[in-house]
Amino acid sequence: MYLFDISDTEGEEIKKNITTKANIKPDALKKVALNLGYSVESKPQEVAVGGYISKKRIVLNSNLSEVENVGTLMHELAHGELGHQADKDETKCLVIENVFN
């Protein structure tokens, strides 16, 4: 079986909805997260991984763009506020993604 990563492709960057249409400042969103009691950090991860949440700790992928990390932070904050901790339930991710689109 062959597996391709987004980094194996060529062409224009895929535009996402809310984070490319909105003018959301990363530092302002991080401040919201901190005020809600979350810590936010960045570390290198696989390109396909935007980030994750574990308890009140959100880890973003330092290999992604600022716009992608804003979207990821919003996504992980939604998981945290809805109580989806360290959960791989795809249905929960789909619900969150549809709220933002």
N, C-alpha and C positions, 0 to 999 in steps of 0.2 A: 504494500500500500504506500502511495506517495502522499506526502503532506507538504503543502506550500504555506508559507507565512506571508503576510502582507509585504514584508521587506523583499520578497522574491518577485514582486510585480513591478510594472512600470506604468507611467501615465500620471494624469493629474491627481492631486490629493483628493480623496473623497470628502466632500463637505457634509458635515453633520448639521442638524437643525438648530437647536436653541443656542448652542455655544458660538456658532458662527454668525447668527442673526442678532444676538444680544451683545451688548457692550459690558460684559461682566469682568470686572477687574479681579485677577487672581488673589491679590492681597486682601481685598474686601471680602471675598468669599472665605478665605482662610480665617479671617477675623470672625466671621459668623460661626465657623466651625469651632474655633477656640472658645467663643462665648457660649456655645452649646455644650462645652466640656470635652471636645475631641482634640486629640493631638494630630497634627498633620506633618508628614515627612515624605521625602522623596528618596527612592533608591532605584538602581537599574533593575529592570525586569524584562521578560520576553516582550517583544513588540505587541503580541496579541493580548497581553495583560495590561489593562488600563490602570488597575490598582485593586486594593482590597481593604476591607474593614475587619478589625478584630477588637472586640469590646469597644473602647472609645478611642482607638488608634486607627487612623486612616493613612495608608501608604500609597503614594502616587508613583507612577512609572517615570523616572527621570529621563528615559529615552524618548518620551513623547513631547509634543509641542505644548506650549502654554495653553492654547485653545483646547486641545484634547484633555489636558489635565484639569481645566475648569469643568468640563463636562463630566469627567471621572469623579471629581470632588463632589459635584452636585449629586451624581448617581450614588456614591458611597454614603453621603449624608442622608439621602433618602432611605437607604437601607438601614442606617443607624437609627434614624428617628422612627422608622416603622418596626424596629426590633428584629430585623433580619441579620443577626450576627453570625459571621463565619458560616454562611448558609449557601450551598451551591444550587439552590432551587431556581431553575431557569424560569419558571412561571413568575416568580417574584421579580426577576430581572426584566422580564418582558413588560410587566405592569409598570415598573419604574420608567423604562425607556419610552413607553407609550404616553406617559404623563408629560414628558419633556418634548415630545414630537408633535 
